[in-house]
């Protein structure tokens, strides 16, 4: 709910929003299609990763968030749960790097995590992995940008500037340098492979401080870091970002987030 409202308030049209309450219905793409497209443009790294790490041909990826305003297209990976899940772990930096960096750097980070036993690649047997992390997430930001362009070529063709972004919450501040460096490397890779102007941005969401003392989420502000920020513009904050939250929770019968969603909505009321 929060991201569409934030970007719509700032004049963007949302292309890949969460659609079904607390169970997002995101724009999906085939990892095979992304790999083949990049290989056709002289960038075989994703195809090599898919082959060597046994990413299935039928494996699908999600575009977490995308929005367009005029000739500016923003495609973002949203990293909130990952930071909350692994916060305080010595390997969290590598978790971010393997999702957000260009393929060769991302692959090195995955290999370090695999040696630690933090992640594991699935067997090359065609059996899908149920793990939260899989090799299909190596260079996830690069994959998402290309996946969006394959699914919505008109938006990419019209864009004068494509912003590759990571969006996260204020609790990511201690790791912001690693996030900025990773997004910057992904942007440079995309610029070279796609032949378009790609700029990096990291967007931190800052809630009303009252939320940390048991109060409701009555306002959010957004902080932008990186070369893409001037074209994104100064993002105005949003009042009552969870207004109508109950309507988003209702479709979630059977969803594992229903109880959490309902509790957040009650606090927002």
N, C-alpha and C positions, 0 to 999 in steps of 0.2 A: 504493500500500500504506500509506503513512505517514498520509495524512489519514483514511481510514476507521478505522485503529487509534487515532489520537489522539482522534477524536470518540466512538468507541465506548467508549474508556476513561473518557470524561467523561460517559457516560450518554446519548449521542445515538443515534438510529437513522438510519442513512445511507439517503437516498432516491435519490441520484444518484452512485453510486460508479464508479470505474474498474473494469471488469469483465473485461477480457481481457489480463491481464499488462501488458506495456509498450505495448500498443496499446489505449487506453481505449475502452470501449463506453459512451458517455455518453447521457443522456437528451436527445433531440433535439426541436426544435420548428420550425415554419415562421415565418420572419420576417414573412410576410404576415399570419399569424394574430395575432401580437403587435401589429403596426401597426393592424390593424382593431379589435382589442380596445381599445387605448388611444384610438384616434380616437373610438370609441363612448362613451368616458368623458370626452370633451372635451379630449383630449391628442393632437393630430394630428401632433406633431413627428416621430415615427418613420416614419409613413406618408409624410410630406413628404420625409424623407431617402431612404427607399426609392425614391420616385418620381424625385427629382431626381438621385440618384446611381446609378440603374439597378440596384438590387438586384432580382434576379429573383424572381418569385412563388414559384418552387420552391425558393429558397434556404433552407437549414436552418441553425439555430444549435444549439449545444451548451450544456447546463448543466454547468459544470465540476464543481461539488460542491454538494450540498444535504444537510442533516441536520435532524432534528427531535427535540426533547426536551420532552415535555409540551406546553405551549402556546407554545413558542418554535420558530420555523422559521428556519433559517439557509440562505441561498442565496449562493454565493460564486463569484467569478471567481478563478482561480488564475493568478497572473502570476509565473512563474519563468523560462521559456525566453525571454520577451520581454526581461526585464532582463538575462539573460546575453548575449543576442544583441546588444543595443544599448548595453551598459554603456560609459560614457565618452563617448557621443555627446551633443552639445549638445541634440539634439532628443528625447532619451529622455523628458523630462518630458511633452512633447506626445503621445508614444506612449501613455503611461499615461493622460493626460487624455482622449484620444479613446476609449479603451476603457471607462473607469470613470466618467466624469462624466455628468451629465444631458444630453439630446440637443443643446440649443443650444450649450452649452460644448464638448461633444465634437465637434460639427460644426466649430466654429471652429478647434479644434486640428487636425482632419483637413485643413482647408483650408490651414493654415500648412504642414503636412507635404507636402501636394500641391504647393505652390509651390516647396518645396525639392527636389522630385523623390524624396522618401523613400517616398511611397505614390502609388498611381495608381488611379483609378477605372476599372472595366472599360467597354468600349464598350457602348452601348445596343443590342446586337445579339442578346442572348440567349445569348452565348457566356460560359461560366463563366470566372471569373478563377482562375488557379492561384497567385496571389500569396499569401504568408503573411498579408498584411493586405488587407482589402477593406472597402468602405463598409458591408457588413453587420455589421461590428464596431464601427461608430460607436454609442456608448452601449451597449456590450455588456452591462454589468452590469444596466442597466434591462431590456434584452431578455431576459436570462436569468431575472431574477426573475419577469417576466410570463409567460415561456415555461414556467417550472416550475409556476406557478399554473394555467395553461391545461391542462397535462398532468396535474397532481395537485391538482385543486380542493379535495378533502377536506382535504389538509394545510394549504392556505391558509385555508380556512374555519374550521378549528379553531384556528388560530394567534391568540393574543392579541397577540404581538409578532412581526414579521417582521424579521429582521436581514439587511441587504444588506451583503455583506462582500467584501473583497479578501484573498486569502491569498497570501503570498509568503515568500521566504526572508530570512535576516538580512542578506544583501548588499544588500537594498533600503533599508536604514536611511538612507542619505544622501538618499533621495527620499521618505521617509515622509510628510513634510508635504504634498507634492503628491498622494500617494495618499489620505491622510486627507481632504483638501479635496475630491477628486474623488468619493470614496465618500459623503461628506456631502451633496454636491449631488445625486447620484443618489438618495439616500434621501429627501431633501426632495421631489424630483420624484415619486417613487413614492408618497409619503405623500399628496400632493395628488391624484394621478391615481387611485389605488386606494382612497383613503378608509380606509386602515388604518394602524396604528401601525408605521412602518418606522424602524428605528434603524441607524446605520452602525457598522461595525467593520472594522478592519484587523488581521489576524493574521499575525505574523511567526514563522516556524519557525526555531528556533536548534538546530543540531546539536551534539553532543558536540564540544568543541574539538579532540579528537584527530583528527577526520576531516580537519582542515586540515594535519595532519602525516603523512598517509599511513595513519592508523589507520582502523579500521572505524567504522561509524555505530552506536554502541552505545546512544545515548540521544538523544532530542530533547526540547526544551522549547518552549512556545508563549507568545508575548507578545501580548496583545490591547490595542488602542488604539481608543478611540472610545466613543460613547454606548451602543452595543450590548453592550459588555463586561459590565456588571453582569448582564444577563439571560443571556448566554452562560455566565457564571460563571468562576471561576479555573480555567483549563485545566491539569490535571495533565500532567506530562511522561510519556513512554512509553519503557520500556527495550526494547532490541533491536527497533526498529521495522521492520527488514527481515527478521525471522525468517521462514523459509520462502520467501525471495525466489526461490529456484530454481524453485519451483512456478509462480510468476508469469511467469518467463521462458520456460518450456517452450512455451506457446502461440504464441510469437513467431517461429516459423520464417518467414523472409522479411521480418520486420519490420526496419526500418532502425535500430531501437534495440537489437537483440538483443545486439550485441557490448558496448555500453555497459552494458546491463542485466546481462549475465553478469559483467562485470568488477566492477560494484558489489556483486553478490551474493557473489563470491569474497572481497571485502574485508570483507563483513559477517559472513562465516562465522567 
